[in-house]
Amino acid sequence: MADLQTLDLNLLRVFDAVARERHVTRAAEKLNLSQPAVSNALARLRQALNDELFLRRPGGVEPTALALSLAAPVAEVLDRLRQTLAVHAPFDPASTDRVFTVALSEYAERVLAPPLLEVMAREAPHALLAIRHADRTNAETLLEAGEAELAVAVLPEPPALYTRLRLLPEGFLTLVRAGHPLAEGPMTLERFTAFPHLLHSANGSRDGALDGPLAAAGHPRRLGAVVAHLGAVPDILMRTDMVMTLSGRLALRLAETHGLVVRPCPVEIRHTRLSLVFHRRFEADAGHAWIRRTLLAVAREVGPVPGVGA
């Protein structure tokens, strides 16, 4: 087994990248190194540690037992080193070329990304915003693995090592096509539940915010379809008699751009609220603090939905 006094600690960066990516080529791209350079570094590590570390498999590599045991402590050491260096590194939005990797729900991306990018184009023109999808099923995994610096979605209370900031209280509105029977007249529960409903669920769940209140009121709804992406929603509504209840901000945008009709939702739904969640290791990172402040400022400027309570 290698002695830390003789081990080249730069090799740990290579080990960490391969352990995260489970693929030598992708690890090389992440490190801005050539594949031969990464393979050579792995060969040196194998010799120093007297272990294969990563076994070739179709589509990538598989870590050995030793590599699995080393992955977490190596990642933690490197993260702490990056954090320490970031605290002391000056941050200038106007000159930075930093890549901010953020995880956003589809709704958060539609509502917050356009104004955020507008601010970045003005204040940080050389920075890059890289967006990954997040929801309650994967946000913590992305943050823990270092694959995103922060997440914005409707999220549960995070573990103690994370900070959670609440933003954008959200009410609900209902969308139908022009000429739909519900486009006019009273929105009673009987009429509302007489038509099939469209549900957006990125993870395939068939349980929406409406289902509990409707069931409690004795008027359960019938789903006509569940879609993974919001992009399909306007065409589906325009071609069918389906009804969709969704966040008020998004409903108003879709109605304006696609000629849909906005109606009030006839049942009271507990309002949701987006959360901004990040690991506390980033609290002293000046660049991270800047993107957090910018996101919070953008959320405040988005403002309330007209006619929908918060």
C-alpha positions in Angstrom: 0.0 0.0 0.0 1.3 3.5 -0.9 2.7 5.9 1.6 1.1 9.4 1.5 4.6 10.9 1.6 5.4 9.3 -1.8 1.9 9.3 -3.4 1.3 12.0 -6.1 -1.8 13.6 -4.7 -2.7 14.9 -8.2 -3.7 11.3 -9.0 -6.5 11.6 -6.5 -8.3 14.1 -8.8 -8.1 11.4 -11.6 -9.4 8.8 -9.2 -12.3 11.0 -8.1 -13.3 11.8 -11.7 -13.3 8.1 -12.8 -15.1 7.1 -9.6 -17.9 9.6 -10.3 -18.2 9.1 -14.0 -17.5 5.3 -14.1 -16.0 6.0 -17.6 -12.4 6.9 -18.5 -13.2 9.0 -21.5 -15.8 11.1 -19.7 -13.5 11.5 -16.7 -10.8 12.8 -19.1 -13.2 15.3 -20.6 -14.2 16.5 -17.1 -10.6 17.0 -16.2 -9.6 18.5 -19.5 -7.0 15.8 -20.0 -6.4 13.3 -22.8 -7.6 9.7 -22.3 -4.0 8.4 -22.4 -3.1 10.8 -19.6 -5.9 9.5 -17.4 -5.1 5.9 -18.3 -1.5 6.5 -17.3 -2.5 8.1 -14.0 -4.7 5.1 -13.2 -1.8 2.8 -14.0 0.3 4.7 -11.5 -2.4 4.5 -8.9 -2.9 0.8 -9.4 0.8 0.2 -8.9 0.9 2.5 -5.8 -2.2 0.9 -4.2 -1.6 -2.7 -5.5 -5.2 -2.9 -6.7 -6.9 -2.9 -10.1 -9.2 -0.1 -8.8 -11.4 0.0 -11.9 -12.4 -3.1 -14.0 -13.4 -2.7 -17.7 -17.0 -3.4 -18.4 -19.2 -2.8 -21.4 -20.0 0.9 -21.4 -17.5 2.0 -18.8 -15.6 0.7 -15.7 -16.6 -0.8 -12.4 -14.8 0.1 -9.2 -13.3 -2.7 -7.1 -14.0 -3.0 -3.4 -11.0 -0.9 -2.5 -12.0 1.8 -5.0 -15.5 1.9 -3.5 -14.1 2.3 0.0 -11.9 5.1 -1.1 -14.4 7.0 -3.3 -16.3 8.9 -0.5 -13.2 10.0 1.6 -11.3 11.1 -1.5 -14.3 13.1 -2.7 -14.8 14.7 0.7 -11.1 15.7 0.9 -11.1 17.2 -2.6 -14.4 19.1 -1.9 -13.0 20.6 1.3 -9.9 21.6 -0.5 -12.0 23.3 -3.3 -14.1 25.0 -0.7 -11.1 26.3 1.2 -9.5 27.7 -2.0 -12.8 29.2 -3.1 -13.1 31.2 0.1 -9.9 32.9 -0.5 -10.2 33.3 -4.3 -11.6 36.7 -5.4 -14.8 36.6 -7.5 -15.6 39.1 -10.1 -18.9 38.4 -12.0 -17.8 40.6 -14.9 -14.6 38.6 -15.6 -15.4 35.1 -14.3 -15.7 32.2 -16.8 -17.1 29.9 -14.1 -19.6 27.2 -15.0 -22.5 27.3 -12.6 -24.2 23.9 -12.7 -27.7 24.1 -11.2 -30.5 21.5 -10.9 -33.9 22.9 -11.7 -37.4 21.4 -12.0 -39.0 21.9 -15.4 -41.2 24.6 -13.9 -38.3 26.4 -12.1 -36.4 26.3 -15.4 -39.3 27.9 -17.4 -39.9 30.6 -14.8 -36.5 31.4 -13.4 -33.9 30.5 -16.1 -34.9 33.3 -18.7 -34.6 36.2 -16.2 -31.5 34.6 -14.6 -29.8 34.4 -17.9 -30.8 37.9 -18.7 -29.0 39.1 -15.5 -26.0 36.9 -16.2 -25.7 38.2 -19.8 -25.4 41.7 -18.3 -23.4 41.1 -15.1 -21.4 37.8 -15.9 -21.2 37.6 -19.7 -18.4 35.0 -19.7 -20.0 32.6 -17.2 -21.9 29.6 -18.2 -25.2 28.3 -16.7 -25.5 24.5 -17.1 -29.0 23.2 -16.1 -29.8 19.7 -15.0 -33.3 18.4 -14.3 -34.2 18.1 -10.6 -37.2 16.9 -8.6 -37.9 15.5 -5.2 -36.6 12.1 -6.3 -33.1 13.1 -7.4 -32.2 16.6 -6.1 -30.3 15.3 -3.0 -28.4 12.7 -5.0 -27.2 15.4 -7.5 -26.1 17.7 -4.7 -24.4 15.0 -2.7 -22.5 13.7 -5.7 -21.3 17.2 -6.6 -23.2 17.1 -9.9 -25.0 20.3 -9.1 -24.1 23.3 -6.9 -27.7 24.0 -5.9 -31.2 22.7 -6.7 -34.5 24.6 -7.1 -37.7 22.6 -7.1 -40.6 21.7 -4.8 -38.5 19.8 -2.3 -38.9 18.2 1.1 -36.9 19.3 4.1 -33.2 18.5 3.3 -30.6 16.9 5.7 -28.9 19.0 8.3 -25.8 19.7 6.1 -28.0 21.5 3.6 -29.5 25.0 3.6 -33.0 25.5 2.3 -34.3 28.9 1.2 -38.0 29.2 0.2 -39.1 31.2 -2.7 -42.1 31.7 -5.1 -45.2 30.8 -3.3 -47.5 29.4 -5.9 -51.3 29.1 -6.5 -53.1 27.1 -9.1 -55.2 27.9 -12.2 -57.0 25.6 -14.7 -56.4 25.5 -18.5 -58.8 24.4 -21.2 -58.9 24.9 -25.0 -60.9 27.7 -26.5 -64.5 26.5 -27.1 -64.2 23.9 -24.3 -67.5 23.4 -22.3 -65.6 24.6 -19.2 -64.3 27.8 -21.0 -67.5 29.5 -19.8 -70.0 29.0 -17.0 -69.7 28.1 -13.4 -66.7 26.0 -12.4 -68.5 23.5 -10.2 -66.8 20.3 -8.9 -69.4 18.3 -10.9 -68.5 20.0 -14.2 -64.8 20.1 -13.4 -64.5 16.3 -12.8 -66.8 15.4 -15.7 -63.8 15.7 -18.1 -60.5 13.8 -18.2 -57.5 15.6 -16.6 -54.0 16.0 -17.9 -51.2 15.7 -15.4 -47.6 16.7 -15.8 -45.2 14.4 -13.8 -41.5 14.2 -14.7 -41.1 11.0 -12.7 -44.3 9.3 -13.9 -46.3 9.7 -10.7 -50.1 9.7 -11.1 -50.7 11.5 -7.9 -51.1 15.3 -8.2 -51.9 18.2 -5.9 -55.5 18.0 -6.9 -56.2 14.4 -6.0 -56.3 14.7 -2.2 -58.7 17.7 -2.1 -60.9 16.3 -4.8 -61.2 12.9 -3.1 -61.9 14.6 0.2 -64.7 16.5 -1.5 -66.2 13.3 -2.9 -65.4 14.2 -6.5 -62.3 12.2 -7.6 -60.9 13.0 -11.0 -60.2 10.7 -13.9 -56.8 11.1 -15.6 -56.7 11.2 -19.4 -52.9 11.3 -19.7 -49.7 11.8 -17.7 -46.9 13.6 -19.6 -43.3 13.9 -18.7 -42.6 17.3 -20.4 -44.6 20.5 -20.3 -43.8 21.1 -24.0 -46.5 18.7 -25.0 -49.2 20.3 -22.9 -50.6 23.1 -25.2 -51.1 20.8 -28.2 -52.8 18.1 -26.1 -55.2 20.6 -24.6 -56.0 22.2 -27.9 -56.8 18.8 -29.5 -58.8 17.2 -26.7 -61.4 18.0 -24.0 -58.8 17.4 -21.3 -58.5 19.8 -18.4 -55.2 20.8 -16.7 -54.6 22.4 -13.4 -51.1 23.7 -12.8 -49.1 26.6 -11.3 -50.7 29.9 -11.9 -47.6 31.6 -13.4 -47.1 28.8 -15.9 -50.9 28.6 -16.7 -50.9 32.3 -17.6 -47.9 32.0 -19.8 -49.2 29.0 -21.7 -52.6 30.7 -22.1 -51.0 33.8 -23.5 -48.7 32.1 -26.0 -51.1 29.3 -27.1 -54.6 30.9 -26.9 -55.8 28.7 -24.1 -58.5 29.7 -21.6 -57.6 30.2 -17.9 -60.3 29.3 -15.4 -60.2 29.3 -11.5 -59.7 25.9 -9.9 -62.9 25.0 -8.0 -61.2 23.3 -5.1 -58.7 24.7 -2.6 -55.3 23.3 -3.1 -52.5 23.7 -0.5 -50.1 26.1 -2.2 -46.7 24.8 -3.1 -43.4 26.7 -2.9 -40.2 26.3 -4.6 -37.1 25.7 -2.5 -33.5 26.6 -3.2 -31.3 24.0 -1.6 -27.5 23.8 -1.4 -24.8 22.1 0.6 -23.3 24.2 3.4 -19.8 23.6 2.1 -20.7 26.3 -0.5 -21.7 29.0 2.1 -18.4 30.8 2.0 -17.8 30.4 -1.8 -18.1 33.9 -3.2 -19.1 32.8 -6.6 -21.8 30.5 -5.2 -23.0 33.3 -3.0 -23.4 35.5 -6.1 -25.5 33.0 -8.1 -27.6 32.4 -5.0 -28.3 36.1 -4.5 -29.0 36.5 -8.1 -31.5 33.6 -8.1 -33.3 35.0 -5.1 -33.5 38.5 -6.6 -34.9 37.0 -9.8 -37.5 35.1 -7.8 -38.6 38.3 -6.0 -39.0 40.1 -9.3 -41.1 37.4 -10.8 -43.8 38.5 -8.3 -47.2 37.1 -7.4 -49.7 35.7 -9.8 -52.6 38.1 -10.5 -55.8 36.8 -9.0 -54.1 33.9 -7.3 -53.5 33.9 -3.6 -50.1 33.1 -2.1 
